[in-house]
Amino acid sequence: MTIRLPDFKGGLRAYEPRQEPLALNPGAPFTSRTVYSAAHVVADPYADTTPDSPAAVDWDATLAFRRHLWSHGLGVAEAMDTAQRGMGLDWAGAAELIRRSAAEAKSFGGLIACGVGTDQLTGPASLDEVRAAYEEQLALVEESGARAILMASRALAAAASGPEDYLEVYGHLLRQASEPVVLHWLGPMFDPALEGYWGSSDLDAATDTFLGVIAAHSDKVDGIKVSLLEAQREIDIRRRLPQGVRCYTGDDFNYPELIAGDEKGFSHALLGIFDPLGPLAAEAVRVLDTGNVPGFRELLDPTVELSRHLFQAPTRFYKTGVVFLAWLAGHQSHFTMVGGLQSARSLPHFARAYELADGLGLFPDPKLAEERMKNLLSLYGVAQ
């Protein structure tokens, strides 16, 4: 039994789908690492929307996916980049997502942290307006009972004149935060509008400013999430953190080695790739909990090829692959995304994502995944 998949040269090739999935069942809570999956949102496919209109979310399917992640022991990083903040999901939609997910986490007993940004600002803004926007979102997340993740702000990147503005804005927010927060440094490969964040395009200078904010307010920083796709830079930053401040890797290219760590420390995780990898990632972390680093790497290293494929440039469109795999895996009934983002990747890209995910055994029902892949192929005119 084979399926004909398009290649990257304009032709078709035969692929023999896997017949059995990996046996990945919920297990004990993690003991050695704190691990969050940045979860996607499920669009309402019946809504009469356009890419410019407010997002229509299927709340039942969206919350069901979060329960799936929690059931495997993963925390949910809510209303983050993976949930299409700034790429289809506006602040009103994100606020509703935070309220609903935080309430669901409380009911389920799941770990949750939520993104705090400034995306209610839709045009040029002053530093005072940026600060007020952050404050509004921080208040909502704290009221929900979730941990706050202070996300990088496009508005702050545009308004700041130098490092001192970042020090002032973040210092103000950290002083008023009621609980320690996670600071998120998202690189321009994920969002080009964040070029020069922390006041400089020189990453060494930006790193110094970033660490300066943390050092001045370490009692209010639970940890940092670094999404620069540079493993050595993350390691260097990790080693310079104050005692008690965690590093949550956001490096979807190098996560196995960063989570495994070295003799000087390790990273926890807050990753978009752990949306499609959730059960497999959870199994790997439980192996790591036993001290079996080679076993952890044996499980997780083979997933890097899929992650690098999904996160290839333009990296910001990785969400399309994440939702595509959720559809193939049966977590949602359709392949529709808010903002029409399902169109952001090519058919050969989808075909390779399917092949890699199937080879890893990620699909609970390989036959369903095959049938759905064939349906997509037929829409593009590929006969089987």
HELIX and SHEET records of a PDB file:
HELIX    1   1 TRP A   59  SER A   71  1                                  13    
HELIX    2   2 ASP A   81  ALA A   83  5                                   3    
HELIX    3   3 TRP A   91  PHE A  108  1                                  18    
HELIX    4   4 LEU A  127  SER A  144  1                                  18    
HELIX    5   5 ARG A  154  ALA A  159  1                                   6    
HELIX    6   6 PRO A  163  GLN A  176  1                                  14    
HELIX    7   7 PRO A  192  LEU A  194  5                                   3    
HELIX    8   8 TYR A  197  GLY A  199  5                                   3    
HELIX    9   9 LEU A  203  ALA A  216  1                                  14    
HELIX   10  10 SER A  218  LYS A  220  5                                   3    
HELIX   11  11 ALA A  231  ARG A  239  1                                   9    
HELIX   12  12 TYR A  255  ALA A  260  1                                   6    
HELIX   13  13 GLY A  278  ASP A  289  1                                  12    
HELIX   14  14 VAL A  293  LEU A  300  1                                   8    
HELIX   15  15 ASP A  301  THR A  303  5                                   3    
HELIX   16  16 VAL A  304  LEU A  310  1                                   7    
HELIX   17  17 THR A  315  PHE A  317  5                                   3    
HELIX   18  18 TYR A  318  LEU A  328  1                                  11    
HELIX   19  19 VAL A  338  SER A  343  5                                   6    
HELIX   20  20 LEU A  347  LEU A  360  1                                  14    
HELIX   21  21 PRO A  366  LEU A  379  1                                  14    
SHEET    1   A 2 ILE A   3  PRO A   6  0                                        
SHEET    2   A 2 LEU A  12  TYR A  15 -1                                        
SHEET    1   B 9 VAL A  35  ALA A  38  0                                        
SHEET    2   B 9 GLY A  75  GLU A  78  1                                        
SHEET    3   B 9 ILE A 112  VAL A 116  1                                        
SHEET    4   B 9 ARG A 147  LEU A 150  1                                        
SHEET    5   B 9 VAL A 181  LEU A 186  1                                        
SHEET    6   B 9 VAL A 221  SER A 227  1                                        
SHEET    7   B 9 ARG A 246  THR A 249  1                                        
SHEET    8   B 9 HIS A 268  LEU A 271  1                                        
SHEET    9   B 9 VAL A  35  ALA A  38  1                                        
END                                                                             
